[in-house]
Amino acid sequence: MFKRFLTTLRFLVIPASGKAWRRESGLVLVVSLVAVLAGSLVLLFAPHSKVETLIAKTPYLTDWTVRDNTLYALSITESEIVVRYSPLTERKLHVLYRATNPGQTVTDVCFTDSEVLYISRPLQITRDSRPTFLRAVSPPGVGQLRPAFLKDEYLERPVLPREHSKSPDLTDGDRWRFIRIPEPTYLHRIPLNGTPPTQQKLNLMGYMVDSLPRRLTPEGLYFVVPQVPRLSVIFEKAGTVTEIHKERPATDTVYLLPFDSSVPRPLHREGLFSILLYCDKALYARMPTCFPNSRQDLVRLIGEGGKMHLADYASREAPVRLGNQLYWLEEKSIIGDGGDKTEVQRLQTCHWDGSGQRIVWQAKSQGGSDPQLSHLFVYQEKLYGFDMQYQLHRLRPDSPQLFGNKISPPDGVGALRPVVSDGFYYFSRLQSRRGLLDPFSERVLTQTTRSFCRMRLPE
């Protein structure tokens, strides 16, 4: 095992004779000095040379945030839920809340300025109340079942073509999305000031929490309920496979369940809402359009300025607000003159009321020198974006050159989404360490640790 180590040690320690020994010793000394000098220069001028490790070893973390120079971290496992905190000057985690988690699963998590919120439901669902997916269907008038592929959901057209089949009463189709079962669902509130936590049963009007589009926010739980669960199942021929899609009328209702009430309050009616998004105290919803258009629109249901509508919204996240402008990222497929499809990324903007929509920046998803952004946010009236390598970019949408200063963290970032607060870029880092004798051994043993670090934002 130590053969390679002993060979190297013999070369360095056991002297040769005469001029050959002096020549080899001088060469080893020069190479060592050059290596030490190069390493010092790399550490001095590396882009991540100012990384400050706040906590050297952290446990497994599910989510985390930084408030008033204090780290708050949530860990969820099959057996327990733990909330920890650490003033950044102490560099040590303390347990704020710990609870066993037998037979429960956490569906939603939200950090506010004063507490941690999470929703739990039973891990096991009874056999009779499991969701029934539309795996095999039979068109009206046909006796045998045929395999079918559920393709998508659309807004119902006013008049369906005759060649399509319409079935207003399909039990399995209704249950595919909205499932009504008596399932106890609870909201847990853990104050960050150390006061006792509270728990309350949520009134979801008899629906299973996982079957409803929803968003847990500091104001309460927003969720969507179908007012009339009627749907049309459309059968399409695609070779030897039958494809189906669903068309539903715009009869959904958005409710808000405040934390201080057990009665949901209806906020918006007569819409078809697939996903709820929340940002800057504004609630948005994505709405499917009529077949065969697969695009979705975005509407603002709640927020300053009232309702707003954006057509063909292709982003997975809510738009962020900077001044009187909204910004969002989207991926688009563009078909060229030769029929080639190219994936491009765009930064789009519009006024707060939805007018003046335009493209700020566009880059190809593959190739090119521009980074691929993954998340936008606003901090201290400035627009920032993370790229796929978790580099932090200062974005200047009003400048011909979009990308400004950037922070390049060391390798290993990405276990959790980074956080920007108090003038610093905070991130979790995974590091693998090798044993001292690994270079001289055929067997390599590595140890992975999680650390919590930060870097100061550039001016």
N, C-alpha and C positions, 0 to 999 in steps of 0.2 A: 504493500500500500504506500509505503514511504520511499519507494525506489526513486521516483522522479525528484522528490524533495532532497534525498541524500546526494543524488548526482549534482543537483544545483549547489548544495551546500559545499560539496567537495571542491567544485570549481572555484567557489568564492573564497574558501578558507585555506585549503591546502595549496601552498605556493608552488609554482613551477620554478625552474632554475634560470638564472641569468637574465638576459635581455628579454626573452619571451615572457617571463613573469611580469617584468616591469611594464612591457608593452600591453599585455592583457589587463593588468591592474589599472593602468591609466585609462584604457578604453572603457572599462567597466565604470570607473569613477566619472568620466565625462558623460557617458550615457545616463547615469543616475542623476547627475546634476541637471542635464537637459530635461529629463522627465519630470523632476520636481519643479523646475521653472515653468514648464508648459502647463502642468497641473495647476500651479498657482495662478497663472494668467487666465486659464479657463474659469476657475472659481471666481476670479475678480471681475471678469467681463461677461460672464454668462448672463443670459436674459432672466434667469430665475435665481440670480445670486442673492436677491434680497428676500428670499422665502423665510418666513418666521414660523417655526413650529410651535404652536400653542399647547397642544396636548400630544405627547409622543405616541401613546397607545390608547385607542378608543375601542369600545365594543362594537358589535354589529348595530348599525343605525338604519332605520327605515326612513326617517325624515328629520329635518333639523332647520333651525333658523337662528339668527342673531338679533337680539333686542337689547339696546342700551348697554353695549359692551359685555353682554352675557350670552353664552351659548346655551340653547335649549335643544335637546335631542330626544327623539322618540324611537324606541326599539320595540318591535312587535315580532314575537315568535309564537309557535304553537302553544306554548305553555304559559307565557306571561306577557304583560305590557308594562314597559318601564319608561318613565320620563325622567331625564337627567338634566342637570344644569351645571354651568361652570362660569363664574366670573373670569374674564379673560386674563386678569392679573394673577389668578391662582393656579391656572394650568392643571386643574384636577376636577374630574366629574363627580358630582354629588347626586344622590337619588332624591328626586322630588316626589315621585309617585310610582308605586309598584302594585300591580294587581295580577292575580292568576287569570288565565284565560281558557278555562275548560269548556270545550264544546262551542266556542264562539269564534267568529271571524270578523275582522275589521274591514269595512267597505269604503269608508271615506275618512280623510284626515284634513284638518285645517288648523293653522296657527294664526291666532289673532294677537293684538298688542298686549292682551292681558291673560290669555288662557290657551290651552290646547284642547281642540275638539276632535272627537272621533265617534263614528257610528259602528255599532256591532250588531250582528244578527246570529242566529244559531248556525253552527257549522253544518249540521245534518238537516236535510229537509225530508219530511215524511214522503213515503213512496207515492201516495195519492196526489201530492201537491207539487211534484217535480215539473219543471217546464216541459211541455210537449212540443218538440220541433217538427216542422213539416218535412218529413223525410220521404214519404210516399203519398201521392195524391191521385185522385181520379177526376177527370173533367166531368162536368155535369152531363148526364146521359150515357156515360160509359161505366160499365159495371166493374171492371177489374182495376186494381191499383197499379200505377206505374211509377217508377222512380222519377223524381224531379229535383231540379236544382233551384233553390231559392236565390234569385239573383240580386234583387234590390227592392227598395220601397220608394214609392212615388206619390205625389199628390194626385188625387183622383181627377180624371178628365171629366168635363161636363157631359160628354157623350162618348160612349165607348163604341169602337167599330164593331160591326156585326160579326166579323170573323173571330173576335175574341170572346171568350166565355166569361161570364160574370156570375159569381156566387156570393150573395150577400150574407150567407150564414154558414161559415166554416168554423167550427169550434176550435180545431187545432190551429187554424190561422190566427184566431183571436188570441189564443193562449201563447202563441209564439213570441209575442212582444209584451203583452200586458197580462200579468199573472196575479190573480186574486186568491190569496190564501191567508189564513190567520197565523201570521209569523210575528213573534215579538221582536221588535227592533228598538234599540236604545241609543240615546245620545249621551255621551260622557263628556263632562266639562271639568278640566283640571286647571285651576287658577295658577298662574305663574308666581304669585306672591306667597304660596305655601298654605293658603286656607284650604279647608277640606273640599274634596271634589264632590260633584253632584252627578246624579244619573236620572234621566227621565225617559219614559216610554214615548215613542214617536207615533203619532196618528197619521198613517199613510193611507187612510181611507180604504183599508183592506188589501192593498197591493203589496207585493213583495218588493223590497227596496231595490234589489238588483235588476228588476224588470222595468224600472222607471228611469228615464233621463232625469238627472238631478245634478245639483251643485251645492256643496256645503260651503257657506260663506260666513263672515262675521255677523251678518244681519240675520241669518237663519238658514233653513234648508229650503231651497227652491226645487220643485219637482214638477213633472208633467204627467197629467192623467188624461186618458181619452174620454171625452164626454159621451160620445156614441161609438163604441168599439165595433163599428161596421167596416168591412173591408171588401175589396174586390180582388180576386185572384185571377191573374191573366196568364194563360198558357201560351208559350211561344215554342215553335219548333226550331231546334238547333241541331241539325243532323239527326242522329239516332237518340239524342237526349232531349227530354222535355225540360225547358227552362221556364220558370214562373217568376213573376214579380207581383208585388202587392201594390194596390192603389187604395188610399184611404182619403176620406173627406177631411177638410180642415176643421176638425171639431175638438182638437186638444185644448186643454186648459192648463195654464201655468199657475201653480200655487206657491205661496210662501208660508212656511211653518216657523213662526218666530220662536226664539228660545224661551220667552216668557209666556207662551200660550200653548194650549193643546189642540187648538182648532186651526186647521189650514185656512188661509185666506186667499181666494181667487184673485189673480192679478191681471191675467190676459186670457181672453177666450178666442175661439175661432181661428186656430192656426194648426199647422202640422209641424211639430218640433222634434227633431231627431237628436240634437245635442245641445246642452246648455253650456255657455261659456261665461266667465266672470272676470272682470278686470277693472280696476280703478272705480269701484263702487257702481259699476254698470253691469247689467245682466243682458247677455246676448243669447240668441238661439239660431241654430242652423236649420233651414227649412228645405226639404226636398221640393223639386219642381215636377212638372207633368212629364210623363213618358213621351218620347224616348230620351229626353234631355236628362242626363245623369248629374248635372251640376246642382249645387245647393246655394241658396241665398242666405244672407245674414241679416237679422233684424235685431235692433236694440229695443228691448222691452222695458227696461228700467234704467234710469240714469239721467244726468243733467242734459237738458236739451230735448228730452222726450224721445219718441220713437224715431227710428232711423232704419233705412233699408239699403243693403248693398247687394247687387246682383252678382252671381257667379263668384262666390267667396270660396276660395280653395285652400284656406289655411286651417290647420288643426287647432290653433290657439286663438284666443280673443285678441282683437287689436289693442295696442297700447296707445295712450294719449300723451302727446307732447304739445303743450300750448293748446291751440285750437285745431290741431291736426291729429288724425289717427294713422297708425302705421302697422303693417302686418307683412309677414313673409308667406309666400305661396310657391308651390311647385307646379309647373305647367308643362304639358306635352305639346310641342309645336311640330307640325308636319311641314316639311320643306317642299320645294318644287318637285323634287324627285321621289316624293313619298316617304322619305326617311323621317323617323320620329326622333326628336331631340328633347331631352328633359332639361328644363331651364329653371332657375330660381329667380324670383322677383321680390323686390321690396316695393310695396304699394302704399299709397297714402290717399287720404281724402279729408275734407273738412269735417268738423265734429257733427254736422248735420247730414253727412253722407254725400254732399255735392263735391264736385271738383276731383273726382277720382282719377289718378294718374300713376304711371310707373316711375319710380325714383331710380331704380337700379335693376339690372338684369345680368345674370351670369349663367354660363353653362354649368350643369351639375357635375359633369365629368370633364376634366382638363381645364386649362386656363390658370391664371395666377391668382384670381380672386378666391378668398375662402368661401366655404359653404356654411352659411349661418344656420343655427338650429333654434335659437330663442332670442326674443327681443325683450327689453325692459327699459324703463326710464328711471334715472337716479339723479336727483338734484338738477332737474330740468335739462338733462342731457340724455341722448339716446345711445344705448349700448346693445351689443349683440354677442352671444357665444357662438363659436364655430364648432365643428365636429370634434376638434381636438381640445375643446374647452379653453381656447384662447379667448381673451376678452378684448373686444374691439370697440373703440369709440367711433360712433357713426355720425357723420355730418351730412344729413339729407339735403341741406341747402347749398352744399358745396359741390363743385364738379368732381372732386375726389371724395368718394363716400367714406373710405376707411381712413381713420386717423390713428392716434396712438393705440397701442395694444399691449396687453400683458400676456406673456408666454409662461405658464406655470410648468413645473417639472413633469416628468413622466409619472403616470399612475393616477392622474386625476380622472374622475368620471364615475366613481362609485355612487355619488349623489350629486344632484344639481348644485353648482356653486351658488353662493349668496354674496351680494354686494351690500354693505352696511357700514356706517361710521367711517367712510373714507377708505375702506379696505375691501379686497377681494378674498373672500373666505372659501376654502375648498377642503374636501376630504381626499386623502391620498393613500393609495395602497402601495406598499414597498415590500420587495422581496430581498431578503438578506441571505448571503451564502456563508458557509462555515469558513473558519480561518484556513483549514487545510484542504478545502475543496479543490484549489488549483492543482494540488499534488495527489489527488485521489480520483479513482474512477467512479466513485459514488458521490453524487452531488446532493446535498440536503439543503433545502431552502426553507426559510421561515417568513411568512407574510404577516405584516402588521398594518393596521390602519392608524393614520395620524390626522390631526386637524391643524391646518396651516392657513396662513394669510399672506397677502402681498399688498402693499400700499398702491392706491390708484394713482396714475400719473396726473400731473397738473393739467 
